[in-house]
Every structure is written in C-alpha cells, then in structure tokens.
C-alpha cells in the first residue's frame, strides 16, 4: 500500500514540476505544440491507451480541438503532427534543410537497413546524398527508365493474361494480380530484365514472408538485447527469414557482378543487358569513406528498400484507381474514348510514348492519389536544431510527421473533397492552371497534396511510380472493360495494413474488348 502511495505522490510531484518548468519556459519563448496530458517518463496517456492503428483517428480528433499542429510526448522528445498545407510548405520547402533529418531507426529496421545505410532511413549527410544521387542518376534517369520498356511490356502481358483467364462472366479479386505485376517491375529494374519468372517468384516468396510476419517481431524492438533471450522463438524466426532472403538475393547480386566483370569481352552474350539498380550499387564508391565499395549486406539492404518503397504503395494506388473506374462507368468511358482517339481503333496496346498525349489518364491518376493516398503519414522527419513553426517550438531531435490524407481531403483547399473528380486536374482552358500537365506534385510552389512527400526527402521515385500507374491503368482500360459484380456496390471503405488498402478488396468482372 505504501509503495503505491509513494509512486502516486512521486508522479504528482513530477507532473507539477514539469508544469512549472513549462510555464517558466513559455514566458521566455515559444512553447511545444499542444497535446494530450502527459506523464513524465511515460508520455501521453492517450497514446498509451490506443492501439497503433487507431492513432490516426486520435490525432485527427486532436487537430479538431487544438489546431493544425499538435504534439504527443513519447519518450524524451515530442512527436509533432501537422495537418496544415501552409505549415507543411514552410517546414519542408522553405526550411527544408532543418526538417530533412530522420529520427533513429527502431532496432529491427536498423538490422534490415544495415544500420540505416539506406536512402529512406539515413540521416541527412554525405552518405545519404551519395546513395540518393546514385538512385536518381543511376536508375531513375529518364534514359534508364526508358531502357526497361521491354520489361514493362512483358509484365503487362502477364497481367492481362491473368485477368483474362477468369472469363468474362466471373468476378475476380484483382489486388493480388496488381501486386504481382508491380513486384515484377521492381525486381526486373533491381536485378536485370533477363530474369525468368521463376526467379521473380523466389524473390516474392521471401519478401512476402518477411512483411507478413513482421508484426510478430515487433516485441523485439523493446530492449532488444534482453528480447533476444526472452523471445528466443521470435528472434530465431526473424533470423531464419533474413537467411532465406540472403539465399535468394545474394546469388542474383553476384550474378550481376559476374556480368559486370565480363562486359569488357566483345563476344559477351550478356553485353546487351540494360543497367539495373544492382549494377549501379556494385559500381558505387563512397567518397566520404575513402572511396570504399558497398558491402554485400549494404547492397542487399538497399535492394530490400527498393521493393518496400514501391510495391505495396503502387499496387494499392492502382487498386483504388481501378475501383473508382468500376464504380463510376462514365470515367471509364471517358478514358477509353480519349485513348482510342490517340492510339487508333486497331492498336494492340497503349505505348509509353502515347501517354504524353493523354491528359485524362494523368488526371485520373492524380485524383486517385489525392483521394486515396497509399499512406496516411509520410516517414517521420527529425529537425536538426530548435526552430519555430506556426508559433510553436519544434525542438532539436523532435520528430515531425505530416497528415497526408487530411491534406488531400481538406475542404478549404479542394471543392467537394470526398468526391472522385479527375476533371479538377484538367486545364481550365483559360491558362489559369490546375491541369494535369502543370500540377506541381512536388509542392515546390505550394503544397495542396503530398502523396510522395515534399522537399529534400520527397520520394525520389515519384516519376517512376506515376509512369507505372499511368501505363498499367491505360492498358487495363484499353484491353478490358471493367464492371462490378451484379448486385455488388464497390465499397471504398479503408483499412490500415502496410499501406491504406480497401477494406473489401475489389471484386470485378473483366471483359476483353474487341479490337
């Protein structure tokens, strides 16, 4: 009894001292953004009581009560959430250098990323700049992206064959087919476009196993040195999955290394292979570390990042877009008519060069990303020094996150924000902007939505993601007519998994179009 009484008194005294210190600091400058009541050393009571996937609704309710910038106290530093477009622009664009860092990764992410040697998790410094520059110039340059056109045509053929196999009268769930297609595209760009489908499925198997079982290993992030002993079974299972991944990835990496070593031979049969991501990593030197080469473990971690950053986000976005096309047949008809006017009645497929002449598919893609962004939050940012934002203090090492979904559905920015209206991204005809070709997806001028983030930490592969979405969607509409199952209404309810997905996956009938 005395123990609990002493604990209660201690907590009350600590809370009182914390409040007095807060009042004293408030008089001398800006204060931390408002948030729920906190307990010293424990953090926000509201956070403690909530399930992880309820956090979004909790933060949204805090924004409604307290304003566009709120804070949760978790551990030593506050976690700040921003829902305002103007504050996001001020932070990420006008003060981009201060907000460009990343917080320390949790233990398991450190293991997977080879101690944060990845573009998404590394602190903003020489290593991060070298890795990002290699990705953007080495594999995401338009010339390199163009070199994988054959791979995209091959993957499109596989996807269409899978969808046609169900027959014109049978409804089918398409989410798995979309994910496999995007997975194929990423694997070919990572390991080379001459892989067999068997090899792609091997990569998919180990990658999927790691993602599906990830929730089982979350407990290992708490006191990891002790957790390895207390939760030995989970630790052994995690290690086994990593070994399985190495057994699949490393032979592919070493095969590319062998091709690179043999390319000086004029009669080499592999000389025509396009340059893939692994090729650029094998050639990369780290100038800030004596021009050393990357280790196999670092290359493996970067390959894993190449998949994690694109597959679920792109495939989820594609499913949301096709679901809206099924739900609103007039949009599908408008897409088909514009494509037919550009490519002609007899065209077998929509080629990549045709996409530049098709404004409506671009508008549909942008509206899909606005209405259904793949994630509710971006990866968290960390600030490098004390700074002021919106009249509040964002302390050094504080974590900042941005409410992506809320920004894309803000009624003060978007008219009728919950409606699916691609026309809002088409040119107005008077040169006043708003068109799909001129919309600033990077947020440089102003942030209206940010499905790929903004500023220095914006997703470097956003243009590739838009290309894949536009190319696949245009060809899916050109080759197939999409209909809802008789008596079914397309349900656009959401649920949180790795990304924000359809609570009830799209179940559609696809009918091959006569050419």
C-alpha positions in Angstrom: 0.0 0.0 0.0 2.8 2.4 1.0 4.6 1.6 -2.3 1.7 2.6 -4.5 1.1 5.7 -2.4 4.7 6.8 -2.8 4.6 6.2 -6.6 1.4 8.3 -6.9 2.9 11.1 -4.9 6.1 11.0 -7.0 4.2 11.1 -10.2 2.1 14.1 -9.0 5.2 16.0 -7.8 7.0 15.3 -11.1 3.9 16.4 -13.1 3.7 19.6 -11.0 7.4 20.4 -11.5 7.1 19.6 -15.3 4.1 22.1 -15.4 6.0 24.8 -13.6 9.0 24.4 -15.8 6.7 24.6 -18.8 5.3 27.8 -17.6 8.7 29.3 -17.0 9.9 28.3 -20.4 6.8 29.6 -22.0 7.4 33.1 -20.7 10.8 33.2 -22.4 9.9 32.0 -25.9 7.6 29.7 -28.0 6.3 26.6 -26.4 5.8 23.0 -27.6 2.6 22.5 -29.6 -0.4 21.5 -27.5 -1.3 17.9 -27.0 -3.0 15.4 -24.6 -2.0 15.2 -20.9 1.4 13.6 -20.4 3.0 11.7 -17.5 6.8 12.3 -17.1 8.9 9.4 -18.4 5.7 7.7 -19.7 4.4 10.2 -22.2 0.9 10.9 -23.5 -1.8 8.9 -21.6 -4.0 9.0 -24.8 -1.2 7.3 -26.8 -0.7 4.6 -24.2 -4.4 3.6 -24.3 -4.6 3.4 -28.1 -3.9 0.6 -30.5 -1.3 1.5 -33.1 -3.8 1.6 -36.0 -6.1 3.9 -34.0 -3.5 6.6 -33.9 -4.7 8.4 -37.0 -8.2 8.9 -35.7 -6.9 10.0 -32.3 -4.6 12.6 -33.9 -7.4 13.8 -36.2 -9.6 14.5 -33.1 -6.7 16.4 -31.5 -6.3 18.6 -34.6 -10.0 19.3 -34.5 -9.7 20.5 -30.9 -6.3 22.0 -30.7 -5.4 23.2 -34.3 -3.2 22.2 -37.2 -0.1 21.4 -35.1 -0.2 19.0 -32.1 2.3 17.1 -30.1 2.4 13.7 -28.4 5.1 13.1 -25.8 6.6 9.6 -26.3 10.0 9.1 -24.7 12.4 12.0 -24.5 11.3 14.1 -27.5 7.9 15.2 -28.7 6.3 13.7 -31.8 4.6 16.5 -33.7 1.8 16.1 -36.2 1.0 18.7 -38.9 -2.2 18.9 -40.9 -1.8 22.3 -42.5 -0.7 22.7 -46.1 0.9 26.1 -45.4 2.8 24.7 -42.3 4.0 21.7 -44.4 5.3 24.0 -47.1 7.0 26.2 -44.5 8.7 23.2 -43.0 9.6 21.1 -46.0 10.3 23.7 -48.6 11.2 27.0 -47.0 13.1 25.4 -44.1 13.9 22.1 -45.9 17.4 21.8 -44.5 16.3 21.9 -40.9 13.5 19.4 -41.4 15.4 16.9 -43.6 16.8 14.6 -41.0 15.5 11.2 -39.8 15.0 10.0 -36.2 16.9 7.0 -35.1 15.5 3.8 -36.5 14.0 1.1 -34.3 16.3 -1.9 -33.7 14.8 -4.3 -36.3 14.8 -1.6 -39.0 18.5 -1.0 -38.2 19.2 -4.7 -38.8 17.2 -4.8 -42.1 18.7 -1.5 -43.4 22.3 -2.4 -42.3 22.4 0.2 -39.6 20.4 2.8 -41.5 22.5 2.6 -44.6 19.5 3.3 -46.8 18.0 6.3 -48.6 14.8 6.4 -46.6 16.3 5.9 -43.1 19.8 7.5 -43.2 20.4 10.8 -41.6 20.8 13.8 -43.9 24.5 13.7 -44.7 27.2 12.7 -47.2 26.2 9.0 -47.2 22.5 9.8 -47.8 23.4 12.2 -50.6 25.6 9.7 -52.3 23.0 6.9 -52.1 20.2 9.1 -53.3 22.2 10.6 -56.1 23.1 7.1 -57.3 19.4 6.1 -57.4 18.2 9.2 -59.2 21.0 9.5 -61.7 21.8 5.8 -62.0 18.4 4.1 -62.4 15.7 6.8 -62.3 17.1 8.9 -65.0 14.6 9.1 -67.9 17.0 7.3 -70.3 17.5 4.4 -67.8 13.7 4.2 -67.2 13.1 4.1 -70.9 15.5 1.1 -71.2 13.1 -1.0 -69.2 10.2 -0.5 -71.7 10.6 -4.1 -72.9 10.2 -5.3 -69.3 7.1 -3.3 -68.8 5.5 -4.7 -71.9 6.4 -8.3 -70.7 4.8 -7.7 -67.3 1.7 -6.1 -68.9 1.3 -9.2 -71.0 1.5 -11.4 -67.9 -1.1 -9.2 -66.0 -3.6 -9.2 -68.9 -3.3 -13.0 -69.3 -4.0 -13.5 -65.6 -7.1 -11.2 -65.7 -8.5 -12.7 -68.9 -8.1 -16.2 -67.5 -11.2 -15.8 -65.2 -13.5 -15.4 -68.2 -15.9 -12.6 -69.0 -18.7 -13.7 -66.6 -16.7 -14.5 -63.4 -15.9 -11.9 -60.8 -12.3 -12.0 -59.5 -10.3 -10.2 -56.9 -7.6 -8.3 -58.7 -5.4 -7.0 -55.8 -3.0 -10.0 -55.9 -2.6 -9.7 -59.7 -1.8 -5.9 -59.4 0.7 -6.5 -56.6 2.5 -9.3 -58.6 2.7 -7.1 -61.7 4.3 -4.2 -59.7 6.6 -6.7 -58.0 7.8 -8.0 -61.3 8.6 -4.4 -62.5 10.6 -3.7 -59.4 12.5 -7.0 -59.5 13.5 -6.5 -63.1 14.7 -3.0 -62.5 16.6 -4.1 -59.5 18.3 -7.3 -60.8 18.1 -7.0 -64.6 15.5 -7.5 -67.2 16.6 -11.0 -68.2 15.3 -12.8 -65.2 12.9 -15.8 -65.5 9.5 -15.7 -63.9 10.7 -18.5 -61.5 13.4 -16.2 -60.1 10.9 -13.4 -59.6 8.6 -15.7 -57.7 11.5 -16.7 -55.4 12.2 -13.1 -54.6 8.5 -12.5 -54.0 8.2 -15.5 -51.6 11.0 -14.4 -49.2 9.9 -10.7 -49.4 6.2 -11.5 -48.7 7.2 -13.9 -45.8 9.2 -11.1 -44.1 6.4 -8.5 -44.5 3.6 -10.8 -43.4 5.4 -12.0 -40.3 6.8 -8.5 -39.3 4.1 -7.9 -36.7 5.2 -11.0 -34.8 8.7 -9.4 -34.3 7.6 -6.0 -33.0 8.2 -7.1 -29.4 11.9 -7.5 -30.3 12.2 -3.7 -30.7 11.8 -3.2 -26.9 15.0 -3.9 -25.0 16.5 -5.8 -27.9 19.4 -7.3 -26.1 17.1 -8.8 -23.5 14.4 -9.6 -26.0 16.6 -11.9 -27.9 16.7 -14.1 -24.8 13.1 -13.6 -23.6 11.6 -14.0 -27.0 14.0 -16.5 -28.4 11.5 -18.2 -30.8 10.6 -14.9 -32.5 14.3 -13.9 -32.7 15.2 -17.3 -34.3 12.3 -17.0 -36.8 13.4 -13.4 -37.7 17.0 -14.6 -38.3 15.7 -17.5 -40.4 13.7 -15.2 -42.6 16.8 -13.0 -43.1 18.9 -16.0 -44.1 16.3 -17.1 -46.6 16.4 -13.6 -48.0 20.2 -13.7 -48.3 20.0 -17.1 -50.0 17.7 -15.7 -52.8 19.2 -12.1 -53.1 22.9 -12.8 -52.9 23.1 -15.2 -56.0 21.3 -12.5 -58.0 23.6 -9.8 -56.8 26.7 -12.0 -57.5 25.4 -12.9 -61.0 25.2 -9.2 -61.9 28.8 -8.8 -60.5 29.9 -11.5 -62.8 28.2 -9.9 -65.8 29.9 -6.6 -65.0 33.3 -8.3 -64.8 32.8 -9.9 -68.2 31.4 -7.0 -70.0 34.8 -6.0 -71.4 34.6 -9.0 -73.7 33.2 -8.1 -77.1 31.7 -11.5 -77.6 29.9 -11.5 -74.2 26.3 -12.6 -74.8 25.1 -10.6 -71.8 26.5 -7.3 -73.1 23.1 -6.1 -74.3 21.6 -6.3 -70.8 20.3 -2.9 -69.6 21.8 -1.4 -66.5 19.9 -2.3 -63.4 19.9 -1.0 -59.8 22.3 -3.6 -58.5 24.8 -2.7 -61.3 24.9 0.9 -60.0 25.4 -0.3 -56.4 28.3 -2.6 -57.4 30.0 0.4 -59.2 29.3 2.9 -56.4 32.1 4.3 -54.3 31.5 6.2 -51.0 33.7 9.3 -51.4 33.3 10.3 -47.7 34.7 6.9 -46.7 37.8 6.7 -48.7 36.0 5.6 -51.9 35.2 2.2 -50.5 32.8 -0.1 -52.2 29.5 -1.1 -50.7 29.4 -4.5 -48.9 27.0 -7.3 -50.0 25.0 -6.7 -46.8 24.6 -3.0 -47.7 23.6 -3.8 -51.3 21.1 -6.4 -50.0 19.5 -3.8 -47.7 19.2 -1.2 -50.5 17.6 -3.8 -52.7 15.1 -4.5 -50.0 14.4 -0.8 -49.7 13.9 -0.6 -53.5 11.0 -3.1 -53.1 9.5 -1.9 -49.8 9.3 1.7 -51.0 7.3 0.9 -54.2 5.5 -2.4 -54.3 2.6 -2.0 -51.8 2.2 1.7 -52.3 2.0 1.5 -56.1 -0.2 -1.7 -56.2 -2.6 -0.2 -53.6 -2.9 3.0 -55.5 -3.6 1.1 -58.7 -6.4 -0.9 -57.0 -8.0 2.3 -55.6 -7.9 3.9 -59.1 -9.4 0.9 -60.8 -12.1 0.6 -58.1 -13.2 4.1 -58.8 -13.2 3.4 -62.5 -15.5 0.4 -61.9 -17.7 2.5 -59.5 -18.1 5.3 -62.0 -18.5 3.9 -65.5 -18.6 7.4 -67.1 -14.9 7.9 -66.1 -14.0 4.6 -67.6 -15.8 5.5 -70.9 -14.1 8.9 -71.0 -10.7 7.2 -70.5 -11.4 4.7 -73.3 -12.6 7.3 -75.7 -9.6 9.5 -75.2 -7.2 6.6 -75.6 -8.9 5.4 -78.8 -8.7 8.9 -80.3 -4.9 8.9 -79.7 -3.8 5.3 -80.5 -6.4 4.4 -83.1 -9.0 1.6 -83.2 -6.6 -1.2 -84.1 -3.8 -0.5 -81.6 -2.9 -3.6 -79.6 -1.7 -1.6 -76.6 -1.0 1.9 -75.3 2.7 2.6 -75.8 4.6 4.7 -73.4 5.1 7.5 -76.0 1.3 7.7 -76.3 0.9 8.6 -72.6 2.3 12.1 -73.2 -0.7 12.8 -75.4 -3.3 11.6 -72.9 -4.2 14.3 -70.3 -7.2 12.5 -68.8 -5.4 9.4 -67.6 -2.9 11.7 -65.8 -5.9 13.5 -64.2 -7.4 10.1 -63.1 -4.1 9.1 -61.5 -3.6 12.4 -59.6 -7.2 12.3 -58.4 -6.7 8.7 -57.2 -3.6 9.8 -55.3 -5.4 12.7 -53.8 -8.5 10.8 -52.7 -6.7 7.6 -51.7 -3.0 8.2 -50.8 -1.2 4.9 -50.2 -0.2 6.1 -46.6 -1.8 8.3 -44.1 1.6 9.6 -42.9 5.0 10.1 -44.6 8.1 8.7 -43.0 8.9 10.8 -40.0 11.2 13.8 -40.2 13.6 15.0 -37.5 14.8 18.6 -37.0 18.4 19.4 -36.8 18.0 22.4 -34.5 15.4 24.2 -32.4 13.1 26.0 -34.7 9.7 27.8 -34.7 6.8 26.6 -36.7 3.3 28.1 -36.6 4.2 30.0 -33.4 5.3 26.8 -31.6 8.7 25.4 -30.7 9.9 22.3 -32.6 12.9 21.2 -30.5 16.1 19.7 -31.9 15.7 16.0 -32.4 11.9 16.3 -32.2 10.0 14.1 -34.7 7.7 15.7 -37.2 5.0 13.9 -39.3 2.5 15.2 -41.8 -1.1 14.2 -42.2 -1.1 13.3 -45.9 -4.7 12.0 -46.1 -6.1 15.1 -44.4 -4.3 17.4 -46.7 -5.7 15.8 -49.8 -9.2 15.9 -48.4 -9.2 19.4 -46.9 -12.4 21.2 -47.9 -10.7 24.6 -47.6 -8.4 23.6 -50.5 -10.4 21.1 -52.5 -14.0 21.6 -53.5 -16.2 18.5 -52.7 -13.1 16.7 -51.4 -14.6 13.3 -50.9 -15.9 13.1 -54.5 -13.8 11.4 -57.2 -13.5 14.1 -59.9 -10.5 13.8 -62.2 -11.7 16.9 -64.0 -10.3 19.0 -61.2 -6.8 18.3 -62.6 -7.6 19.2 -66.2 -6.7 22.5 -67.7 -9.5 25.1 -67.4 -8.9 26.2 -70.9 -8.0 29.8 -69.9 -4.4 29.1 -69.0 -5.2 29.6 -65.3 -3.5 26.3 -64.4 -4.9 23.3 -62.4 -4.2 21.0 -65.3 -2.6 17.5 -65.1 0.4 18.7 -67.0 1.1 21.7 -64.8 0.0 20.5 -61.4 3.0 20.7 -59.0 3.1 17.2 -57.5 6.4 18.2 -55.8 4.8 21.0 -53.8 7.6 23.4 -54.7 5.3 26.4 -55.3 2.6 25.3 -52.8 1.5 22.1 -51.2 -2.1 21.0 -51.9 -1.5 17.3 -51.5 1.7 15.3 -50.9 1.3 11.6 -51.7 5.0 11.3 -52.3 6.1 13.8 -49.6 7.8 17.1 -50.4 11.1 18.8 -50.1 14.5 17.2 -49.7 13.1 13.9 -48.5 10.4 13.6 -51.2 10.2 10.1 -52.7 12.9 10.1 -55.4 11.0 7.6 -57.5 7.8 9.5 -57.8 8.1 10.0 -61.6 8.6 6.2 -62.0 5.6 5.5 -59.8 3.4 7.8 -61.9 4.7 6.2 -65.1 3.9 2.7 -63.9 0.4 3.7 -62.7 -0.4 5.5 -65.9 1.0 2.8 -68.2 -0.8 0.0 -66.4 -4.1 1.8 -65.9 -4.3 3.0 -69.5 -3.7 -0.5 -70.9 -6.1 -2.1 -68.4 -8.8 0.1 -69.6 -7.8 -0.2 -73.3 -7.7 -4.0 -73.2 -10.5 -4.7 -70.8 -14.0 -3.4 -69.9 -14.3 -3.3 -66.1 -17.7 -4.0 -64.4 -18.9 -4.6 -60.8 -20.3 -8.0 -59.9 -24.1 -8.0 -60.4 -25.7 -6.7 -57.2 -22.4 -5.5 -55.7 -21.6 -2.0 -54.9 -17.9 -1.0 -54.9 -17.1 -0.4 -51.3 -14.4 2.4 -50.8 -14.0 1.8 -47.1 -10.4 1.8 -45.9 -8.3 -0.2 -43.5 -4.7 0.1 -42.5 -2.2 -2.6 -43.3 1.3 -2.0 -44.7 -0.5 0.7 -46.7 -4.0 2.0 -46.7 -6.0 -0.7 -48.6 -9.6 -1.4 -49.5 -11.4 -2.9 -46.5 -13.2 -5.1 -49.0 -10.8 -5.8 -51.9 -12.1 -5.0 -55.4 -14.1 -7.9 -56.9 -14.6 -7.1 -60.6 -15.7 -8.7 -63.9 -13.3 -8.0 -66.7 -14.4 -8.4 -70.3 -11.9 -8.4 -73.2 -12.5 -5.6 -75.6 -12.8 -6.4 -79.3 -10.2 -4.8 -81.5 
